[in-house]
Amino acid sequence: MRKLIFSAFIVAIATLFACSKDESVEIPTSLTDSIWCSTINPDTFEQTIVEFIDSENAVLSVIKRGYGTDQVISKTEYSYTYNSPDITLMPKTLIDPKLTGKAINLEGAYIYLHLTSNIGDTYNLTQQADKDQTIWQ
C-alpha cells in the first residue's frame, strides 16, 4: 500500500512540474508566413486553410480531404490588414466575401483566428506548426 501511495505522489509531483505557466502563448504581432487551418468538417471532409503569404496578401483555400488525395474546392486571394488582434481580409475579386475577425488567446494555451464573412460564414482557425516546431521542444 505504501508503494502505491508513493507512486501516486511521484506521478502527481511530475505532472505538476511538467506544465508550466511560463510557456503561455501570445497573440502574434505579425501573420506573415503563417498558415492557419480549421478542423476537418466530419460531414463534408472539407477544411479551410488561410495562408498569409506576406504582410499584405493571403490565400484562403477550401480543401476536400480524401483517402490519399485532396481536392481543392476553392481558392480565393485576399489583401489583408492586421492590427493585432484585429484582422480584415478584403477579396481581390468582387464576388468573394469580405472577412473580419480577431486573433483570440484562449487562456494562454493557444491562439485561434475567429473570422466572420459579410455573408454569415464563420471560421475558427488554429496556426499550423512551422517545420522547426515540434511538440517535444
C-alpha positions as CSV (number, residue, x, y, z in Angstrom):
1,M,0.0,0.0,0.0
2,R,2.9,2.4,0.8
3,K,4.4,1.7,-2.7
4,L,1.0,2.6,-4.3
5,I,0.7,5.9,-2.3
6,F,4.4,6.8,-3.0
7,S,3.9,6.1,-6.7
8,A,0.8,8.2,-6.9
9,F,2.7,11.0,-5.1
10,I,5.6,10.9,-7.6
11,V,3.2,11.0,-10.5
12,A,1.4,13.9,-9.0
13,I,4.6,15.9,-8.5
14,A,5.9,15.1,-12.0
15,T,2.5,16.2,-13.5
16,L,2.6,19.4,-11.5
17,F,6.1,20.4,-12.8
18,A,5.5,19.2,-16.3
19,C,3.1,22.0,-17.1
20,S,4.5,25.5,-16.6
21,K,2.6,28.8,-16.9
22,D,5.8,30.3,-18.3
23,E,5.0,28.6,-21.6
24,S,1.9,30.6,-22.4
25,V,1.2,31.5,-26.0
26,E,1.0,35.2,-27.0
27,I,-1.1,36.7,-29.8
28,P,1.2,37.2,-32.8
29,T,2.2,40.7,-33.8
30,S,2.5,39.6,-37.4
31,L,0.8,36.9,-39.5
32,T,3.4,37.0,-42.3
33,D,4.5,33.5,-43.5
34,S,2.0,31.7,-41.3
35,I,-0.7,29.1,-42.1
36,W,-4.0,28.8,-40.2
37,C,-6.3,25.7,-40.5
38,S,-9.8,24.8,-39.5
39,T,-10.7,21.4,-38.2
40,I,-11.9,19.0,-40.9
41,N,-15.7,19.0,-41.2
42,P,-16.7,15.4,-40.4
43,D,-19.8,15.6,-42.6
44,T,-18.2,17.1,-45.8
45,F,-14.5,16.3,-45.1
46,E,-13.7,19.9,-46.0
47,Q,-11.0,22.0,-44.4
48,T,-10.4,25.8,-44.6
49,I,-6.8,27.0,-44.8
50,V,-5.6,30.6,-44.8
51,E,-2.0,31.2,-45.8
52,F,-0.6,34.7,-45.0
53,I,2.0,35.0,-47.8
54,D,3.5,38.3,-46.7
55,S,2.4,41.4,-44.8
56,E,-0.4,42.3,-47.3
57,N,-1.5,39.2,-49.2
58,A,-3.3,36.0,-48.1
59,V,-4.9,33.0,-49.8
60,L,-8.0,31.2,-48.4
61,S,-8.4,27.6,-49.7
62,V,-11.2,25.1,-49.1
63,I,-9.8,21.6,-49.5
64,K,-11.8,18.3,-49.5
65,R,-9.8,15.7,-47.7
66,G,-9.8,12.2,-49.1
67,Y,-8.1,8.9,-48.7
68,G,-4.7,9.7,-50.1
69,T,-6.0,12.5,-52.3
70,D,-7.0,16.1,-51.5
71,Q,-9.1,18.2,-53.8
72,V,-9.0,22.0,-53.9
73,I,-12.7,23.1,-53.9
74,S,-12.0,26.8,-54.0
75,K,-9.1,29.3,-53.7
76,T,-9.5,33.0,-53.0
77,E,-6.9,35.7,-53.0
78,Y,-7.2,38.4,-50.3
79,S,-5.3,41.5,-49.3
80,Y,-5.4,41.9,-45.5
81,T,-4.6,44.3,-42.7
82,Y,-3.7,43.1,-39.3
83,N,-3.6,45.3,-36.3
84,S,-3.2,42.8,-33.5
85,P,-5.6,41.3,-32.6
86,D,-8.0,42.7,-35.3
87,I,-7.8,41.4,-38.9
88,T,-9.7,42.3,-42.1
89,L,-9.4,40.3,-45.3
90,M,-10.6,42.1,-48.5
91,P,-11.1,39.8,-51.6
92,K,-9.3,40.7,-54.7
93,T,-12.4,39.9,-56.7
94,L,-15.9,41.4,-56.3
95,I,-17.7,38.1,-56.0
96,D,-15.9,36.7,-52.9
97,P,-16.9,37.7,-49.3
98,K,-15.0,40.1,-47.0
99,L,-13.7,38.6,-43.8
100,T,-13.2,40.3,-40.4
101,G,-12.2,39.0,-37.1
102,K,-9.8,38.7,-34.3
103,A,-6.9,36.6,-33.0
104,I,-8.1,35.2,-29.7
105,N,-5.9,33.9,-26.9
106,L,-7.7,31.0,-25.2
107,E,-6.4,31.2,-21.6
108,G,-2.8,31.4,-22.7
109,A,-3.0,27.8,-24.1
110,Y,-3.3,28.5,-27.8
111,I,-4.3,31.2,-30.3
112,Y,-7.0,31.0,-32.9
113,L,-8.4,33.3,-35.5
114,H,-12.1,33.8,-35.4
115,L,-13.3,35.2,-38.8
116,T,-16.7,36.1,-40.0
117,S,-17.7,36.8,-43.6
118,N,-20.1,39.5,-44.7
119,I,-22.5,36.7,-45.8
120,G,-22.6,35.0,-42.4
121,D,-19.9,32.2,-42.7
122,T,-17.7,31.7,-39.6
123,Y,-14.2,30.3,-39.4
124,N,-12.2,29.2,-36.4
125,L,-8.6,28.6,-37.4
126,T,-5.5,27.5,-35.4
127,Q,-2.0,28.0,-36.6
128,Q,-0.2,25.2,-38.3
129,A,3.2,24.5,-36.7
130,D,6.3,25.5,-38.5
131,K,8.7,22.8,-39.7
132,D,11.1,23.7,-36.9
133,Q,8.5,23.4,-34.2
134,T,7.8,20.1,-32.5
135,I,5.7,19.2,-29.5
136,W,8.8,18.0,-27.7
137,Q,10.6,21.3,-27.5
